[in-house]
């Protein structure tokens, strides 16, 4: 057994999380001490996170939000990375009560896309201007399409597509837990981030909502990121499906998981996703969540995570409405999906009722980009770090001293101009060019010179310029 591997029971301690929450009485002075520490950009420990979880007044919540905005701006600036999910299969052998793909949902038409079907969806995404995708599959392709080779073939199919000006430069994946050997094959296939949600860290709740299938094995899932890192995948993403158990407990459990990865591998997760349960066909639980999360608490979750793990990317999906997304951008979110479909074939054949869950934001990529630019953000399609090996610890070594912005800022404006030139609507180009000009004015002299040189290459017709 690899020396890094250990069962979840050795690092996941629910009693500790519960004890810390019970001991954390509301205290204005304590909260302000924690917020002051958070502004140092060094992260927070479990007790400090628990203190922020206890915020119950609007005034303190606003202080939390202001601090989160400051930290997000300091580390990420006004960049916002864009991607789209690519669902290749809704065939699933698990009975997860919150998901439309659950095996018990006999009314759902099942599809595992052929390689031509995958290429068709990718072609439509490239035509929209996407450069980064997240491939998602139900946990049942082994029976329908030839097992794990189906995944490897799908990755090759995604990278095969070239359409006019574009192609997919980086494919992240959200797939069922794998063996170390299978993860090594994923690494060889040149994926970006491997993403997996534990869904809930509360064991009793986990057992109650996962009725059958391999996913019922809590520990096999909880240790998947260990196996991914053992196989050399040093960019991993985790997340919780908020609404299954107390969000405060889930955040503290996430902190335990991150701490374990840092202890075992020297680096924690690259991203944290914050999906909140939304209605799904064939699921009563999704309509009446066991532990519903209010909009106010959802904003707190994002802000607290930004302060707790300041250099970790936070991903917000189109599960949320346009209004909620708009409010959460500045609170700590660094990546968002746009123009999403959650049914296989959804981009080439259209959205159907066979999606995984109900979307909250149905706007197109161009509409989202125009809004971001109007709000002063810089939409980014950058994939440079993956392609230049700035992942895992190498990324953190640049991020923590603030050096990564010298790379990220020019790459962001360059990929944004590329989008505006090749795919943007007139309205997006108008606000986008203004946003780029404003961003250049904020850069240091050296970074600005580099950015302007790269932008000149784009205007001259070159593509895929990065540093």
Secondary structure, DSSP 8 states (H G I E B T S, - for coil): --TT---GGGT--HHHHHHHHHH----HHHHHHHHHHHTTTS---HHHHHHHHT--SHHHHHHHHHHHHHHHHHHHTTEEEEEEEEEEE------BTT-TT-TT-TTS---B--HHHHHHHHHHHHHHT--EEEEEE-TTHHHHH-THHHHHHHHHHHHH-EETTEE--EEEEE-----HHHHHHHHHTT-S-EE---B-S-HHHHHHHB-SSGGG-HHHHHTHHHHHHHTT---EEEEB-BTSS-HHHHHHHHHHHHHHHHHHHS---SEEE--B---BTTBSTTTS-TT---HHHHHHHHHHHHHHTTTSEEEE-TTS-HHHHHHHGGGT--EEE-S---STTHHHH---TTSSS--S----HHHHHHHHHHTT-EEE---HHHHTT--HHHHHHHHTTTTTHHHHHHHHHHHHHHHHHHT--HHHHHHHHHHHHHHHHHS-HHHHHHHHHHHHHHHTT------
